[in-house]
Amino acid sequence: MKKIAILQSNYIPWKGYFDLIRMVDEFILYDDMQYTRRDWRNRNKIKTANGVVWLTIPVEVKGKYFQKINETVISEPGWAKDHWATLKQFYSKAKYFKEYKDRFEKLYLNTDERLLSLVNYQFIRMINDVLGIKTKISWSTDYDLIDGKSERLVNLVQQANGDEYISGPAAKDYLDVSLFEHENIKVTWMDYSGYAIYDQLYPPFEHGVTILDLIFNEGPNAINYMKKKI
């Protein structure tokens, strides 16, 4: 069976996001959806000596205008340098920071993308490479898009020749599973519970931070603190 997941891009997402990518054969970035403020699209959390803090990419938001994620423009070009300085400040003492420092520093200091969606994509690809994740990454705009919240997802899975759709649990509130079943597409719900605690700087332990925290602290062992494929 070919497994598909469809999700909006996030900035340096948490480990659960990459577990979802690992579970599927094709991960479709759903960035023609509306950009939402104070969400994960342009920000994520890191651990610091002062507690959990946000790293936020500044973006232009056009009031009540329906603004898609893939139309959202970064408003301050210096954001990447600032983010890298903060990561270096609080993760330089992490066990494996030096091992990955050069790769992430190069990405942060050389990215010149102005579109949020493309920046997110760059980081997702880099982190996939670090974790050895080989899943195909595509865009919803690579396919024909039809109307209907659940109908569009069903159609995307069909166009990608998928037999199974793996979804995050939050979609249980709106996903019409019967439409998938009618097309002989199995729906599986991702389970984000039961993650093991790792050797994280700045206790108490916090699961809901960027996966960079896991990578810098556990390095090549990071994958052992993620889910087993289903």
N, C-alpha and C positions, 0 to 999 in steps of 0.2 A: 504494500500500500504506500502511496505517496502522501506524506503528511504536510499540511500547510498551516502556517500561522500568519495573521494579518494584524499589524499593529502600527500605531503612529511612532515616528522616531522620537527618541528621548536623548537628552544630553548626558553623556557618560553614565548610562543607566546602572541600576543595581543588579546584583547577581541573578535575581529571578528573571529579568529580561533576557539575559544571555542563556539561562536555562531553557527558556521557551524557544530561543533560536536553535539550541542544541537538539531539541526534541523533534524538529521538523526537517523536511527535505528542502523546503523553500520558505523563506521568510519574506513576506511582502510588506514593504514600508507604505503605510496608508496615509501619506502626507498631503493628499488633496482634501483632507478633512479640515474643519475649522480650527484655527489656532485658538487655544484657550489660555487665559492668563493664570498666573500663579499655579502652574501645572508643571509637569516633568519635561515638557518640550524643550525648554531653554534653561533648565536649572537642575541641580542635584545636590545632595548633602555629602559632606566630608566630616571626618573626625578631627578635632583639634584639641589642644591643651585646654581650651576654653569651652569645650562641649561640641555638639554638632552644629555646623554652620552651613549655609547655602553658598554654592558657587552659581552665579546667575549670569547668563549671556544677555546683555542689554539689547532689546529689539524695538523696532518701530511698531506701534499698535494704532490702527486707524479707527478709533472710536467704535461706533456701532457697525461699521463696515464688515461684511463677511470676509474675513481674512483667512485664507488657507495657510496651513503650516508651510507648504512649499512656496508660498509667496512672502513669507515673513522675512524681513531684512534686518540684519544686525546693525545697530545704530552707533556703536562705538568700536572702532577698529583696534583699540588697545586692550580689549577684554582678555584676549588669549595670553598676552604677556602677564597680565595681572593674575589670572587664574594659575598659570604655571608657577609664579612666584609664591602664591599661597600654598599650592601643593608641595612645593619644594620645602617651604618653611616647616610644614607640619608632618611631612612624610620622609624627610631626609634620614631620620633615624630608624625607619622601618627596615626590617631585615633584608628585603630584596629590592629596595628602592634603587640602589646603584645599578642593579642588573637591568632595569627597565628605563632608567633615567634618560639615556640618550635618545631612545625611540620616541618617548612621549615629549621630551623637550623639543625635538625636531618638529614634531607635528604641531605643538602649541605655538612655537615661535615662527613657523613658516606658513601657517594657514592664512590665506588671503581671501577665503570665501566670504561673501557678503550674505548669502542665503543660509538661514538657520538649518534648514533641512539638509543641505549639503555638508555643513559642518558636523552635524550629528552623524551623518553617514560616514564621514572620514573617521570619526572616533569609533563607531561601531565596527567598521572594517578592521581598524588597528587592533581593537580589543579581541575581536574574533581570532585574528592571527596570533596574538599572544597566547590565547587559550587553546589554540589548535582546532577551532570550530570551522568546519568546511561547508556549512550550509549555504546554499545559493541565496543571495540577497537580491531582491527585485523591487520595483516600485509599482504601486497600483496603477499609475499612469502608463505603465508598459502595456496595460490591458484595456479593453473596452469597458467602460463603466456604465452601469444601468442605475435606475432609480430604486429606492427602497433600501432601508437600513440593512435588514437581513438578506433581502434579495440580492443586493450588490455583493455581499460577502459570499453567498452561495455561488453566484456567477463567477466571481474571481477564482474560487477554488476549482470550479469546473474548467475555466480557461487555463489554469495552471496544471490541469490533469490530476488534480488531487482526489484522494479517496477518503481522507480524514482531515478534519479541521480541529486544531488544538487552540483553545481560547483561554484567556485569563478568566478567573472566577467573577470579576466585576460585570462581565457581559451577561451573566445569568439574569440580570434585571431586564434586559431588552431583547436578547437573541431569540429568534423564533426557530427553535430546534426542529420543528416539524418540517420546515422548508428544506433543511439539510437532509432529513430522513427521507423525504419524498424523492430526492435526487440520489438516494443511496450513498450519502456522505455521512460518515460517522463523526459525531461531535464528542471530543474529549476535553474535560476541564483540567486546566493546569492547577496543581496543588503547590502552594508556596509555603506550606508549613513544614516544620521539622528540620530546619537547617541547623547544622552543627556550628558550634562556637569555635572560632579560630583565635590565634594569638594576635589580638588587635591592640594597637596603641591607644592610650588615653581611655581607660575604663571609666564607667561601666560599658559593657559590650552593647553594640547597636547593629542590628541586621540591615536596617533600611538606609544604607548609604551607598554611594557609587561603588561599582565593582573595582575601581582603582584601589580602594582600601584593601580588598582581598588580595589583589595582585601584588601590591607593594609589601604587604605583610607576609604572604605565603608563597609568592613566586610560582615556581613550577608545581607546587602542591595545591595551588588554588582550586584546580578542577576536582580535588578530593573533597572539597567543602561545598560542592554543588550537587544537584540532583543526578541520580542515575537515569539514563534514558528510558523512556516508557515505550 
